[in-house]
Amino acid sequence: MIWAKMLIGALMVLLIQLLAQTRFFYLAAFAHLFPTFTLISHFIVSTERSGADLKVALIFSMLGVIPHLIYTLVVFFGINYMSLYKALLLGVVAWSIAAAILVLAW
């Protein structure tokens, strides 16, 4: 089962790379939002835990969108004032802080 999960992850990375090289490059930023890893995690939780635990995981997944939105906003506005690498790093720091707050508040 772990090999299938690794293959799915590798295929998603390949898809993102291929999309980035087309005239529809913006789809590369959308492809990662396909719930590939979410499907895997929800499947694993649902097969190893109760239905109630799956519902808790689903609620936490919904809240997990908040750190991603914060990352995206920081990078979006950051690239106007700093290099791409710094904006991405700042976005990761912002995501980490938001995720830590989410986990601690949870």
C-alpha contacts under 8 A as a table, 3 or more apart, distances in Angstrom:
res1	aa1	res2	aa2	distance
1	M	4	A	5.26
1	M	5	K	6.54
2	I	5	K	5.10
2	I	6	M	6.23
3	W	6	M	5.06
3	W	7	L	6.08
4	A	7	L	5.04
4	A	8	I	6.17
5	K	8	I	5.14
5	K	9	G	6.28
5	K	40	I	7.46
6	M	9	G	5.11
6	M	10	A	6.17
7	L	10	A	5.06
7	L	11	L	6.07
8	I	11	L	5.10
8	I	12	M	6.25
8	I	36	T	7.62
9	G	12	M	5.17
9	G	13	V	6.40
9	G	36	T	7.81
9	G	37	F	7.67
10	A	13	V	5.14
10	A	14	L	6.21
11	L	14	L	4.97
11	L	15	L	6.07
12	M	15	L	4.99
12	M	16	I	6.17
12	M	31	A	7.80
12	M	32	H	7.34
13	V	16	I	5.14
13	V	17	Q	6.22
14	L	17	Q	5.08
14	L	18	L	6.14
15	L	18	L	5.12
15	L	19	L	6.04
15	L	28	A	7.69
15	L	31	A	7.74
16	I	19	L	5.14
16	I	20	A	6.11
16	I	27	L	7.87
16	I	28	A	4.72
16	I	29	A	7.64
16	I	31	A	6.39
16	I	32	H	7.33
17	Q	20	A	5.18
17	Q	21	Q	6.67
17	Q	28	A	7.14
18	L	21	Q	5.36
18	L	22	T	6.88
18	L	28	A	7.99
19	L	22	T	5.35
19	L	24	F	6.56
19	L	25	F	5.42
19	L	26	Y	7.82
19	L	27	L	6.26
19	L	28	A	5.13
20	A	23	R	7.91
20	A	24	F	7.24
20	A	25	F	4.23
20	A	26	Y	7.08
20	A	27	L	7.37
20	A	28	A	5.29
21	Q	24	F	7.97
21	Q	25	F	6.18
22	T	25	F	5.36
24	F	27	L	5.81
24	F	28	A	7.91
25	F	28	A	5.60
25	F	29	A	7.71
26	Y	29	A	5.46
26	Y	30	F	6.81
27	L	30	F	4.76
27	L	31	A	5.86
28	A	31	A	5.22
28	A	32	H	7.13
29	A	32	H	6.40
29	A	33	L	7.77
30	F	33	L	5.46
30	F	34	F	7.37
31	A	34	F	5.53
32	H	35	P	7.56
32	H	36	T	7.94
35	P	38	T	4.80
35	P	39	L	5.71
36	T	39	L	5.30
36	T	40	I	6.51
37	F	40	I	4.98
37	F	41	S	6.09
38	T	41	S	5.08
38	T	42	H	5.95
39	L	42	H	5.20
39	L	43	F	5.96
40	I	43	F	5.11
40	I	44	I	6.16
41	S	44	I	5.12
41	S	45	V	6.09
42	H	45	V	5.07
42	H	46	S	5.91
42	H	54	L	6.85
42	H	57	A	7.45
42	H	58	L	7.64
43	F	46	S	5.13
43	F	47	T	6.13
44	I	47	T	5.25
44	I	48	E	6.03
45	V	48	E	5.25
45	V	49	R	5.39
45	V	50	S	7.87
45	V	53	D	7.45
45	V	54	L	5.99
45	V	57	A	7.79
46	S	49	R	5.43
46	S	50	S	6.37
46	S	51	G	6.40
46	S	53	D	7.70
46	S	54	L	5.59
47	T	50	S	7.77
49	R	53	D	6.06
49	R	54	L	7.03
50	S	53	D	5.14
50	S	54	L	6.42
51	G	54	L	5.00
51	G	55	K	6.37
52	A	55	K	5.10
52	A	56	V	6.44
53	D	56	V	5.04
53	D	57	A	6.26
54	L	57	A	4.96
54	L	58	L	6.11
55	K	58	L	4.94
55	K	59	I	6.26
56	V	59	I	5.21
56	V	60	F	6.24
57	A	60	F	5.05
57	A	61	S	6.06
58	L	61	S	4.94
58	L	62	M	6.34
59	I	62	M	5.13
59	I	63	L	6.45
60	F	63	L	5.08
60	F	64	G	6.07
61	S	64	G	4.86
61	S	65	V	6.98
62	M	65	V	5.76
63	L	66	I	5.79
63	L	102	L	7.75
64	G	67	P	6.00
64	G	68	H	7.01
64	G	99	A	7.42
64	G	102	L	7.74
65	V	68	H	5.15
65	V	69	L	6.15
66	I	69	L	5.09
66	I	70	I	6.25
66	I	98	A	7.59
67	P	70	I	5.01
67	P	71	Y	6.15
67	P	94	A	7.69
67	P	95	W	4.97
67	P	96	S	7.61
67	P	98	A	5.10
67	P	99	A	5.59
68	H	71	Y	5.05
68	H	72	T	6.19
68	H	95	W	6.41
69	L	72	T	5.09
69	L	73	L	6.15
70	I	73	L	5.16
70	I	74	V	6.10
70	I	91	G	7.58
70	I	94	A	6.73
70	I	95	W	6.30
70	I	98	A	7.45
71	Y	74	V	5.25
71	Y	75	V	6.24
71	Y	91	G	4.53
71	Y	92	V	6.34
71	Y	94	A	5.93
71	Y	95	W	5.06
72	T	75	V	5.28
72	T	76	F	5.96
72	T	91	G	6.95
73	L	76	F	4.97
73	L	77	F	6.16
73	L	91	G	7.99
74	V	77	F	5.45
74	V	78	G	5.58
74	V	87	A	7.22
74	V	90	L	7.09
74	V	91	G	5.28
74	V	94	A	7.30
75	V	78	G	4.82
75	V	79	I	5.99
75	V	87	A	5.14
75	V	88	L	5.82
75	V	90	L	7.28
75	V	91	G	5.37
76	F	79	I	5.96
76	F	80	N	7.66
77	F	80	N	5.77
77	F	81	Y	7.56
78	G	81	Y	5.46
78	G	82	M	6.06
78	G	87	A	5.01
78	G	90	L	7.91
79	I	82	M	5.37
79	I	83	S	6.16
79	I	84	L	5.78
79	I	87	A	5.60
82	M	86	K	6.21
82	M	87	A	6.19
83	S	86	K	5.32
83	S	87	A	6.17
84	L	87	A	5.05
84	L	88	L	6.04
85	Y	88	L	5.13
85	Y	89	L	6.06
86	K	89	L	5.00
86	K	90	L	5.98
87	A	90	L	5.06
87	A	91	G	6.03
88	L	91	G	4.90
88	L	92	V	6.21
89	L	92	V	5.07
89	L	93	V	6.23
90	L	93	V	5.00
90	L	94	A	6.08
91	G	94	A	5.00
91	G	95	W	6.03
92	V	95	W	4.94
92	V	96	S	6.02
93	V	96	S	5.02
93	V	97	I	6.21
94	A	97	I	5.17
94	A	98	A	6.11
95	W	98	A	5.10
95	W	99	A	5.88
96	S	99	A	5.06
96	S	100	A	5.97
97	I	100	A	5.09
97	I	101	I	6.18
98	A	101	I	5.12
98	A	102	L	6.14
99	A	102	L	4.94
99	A	103	V	6.12
100	A	103	V	5.12
100	A	104	L	6.00
101	I	104	L	5.12
101	I	105	A	5.86
102	L	105	A	5.17
102	L	106	W	5.93
103	V	106	W	5.04
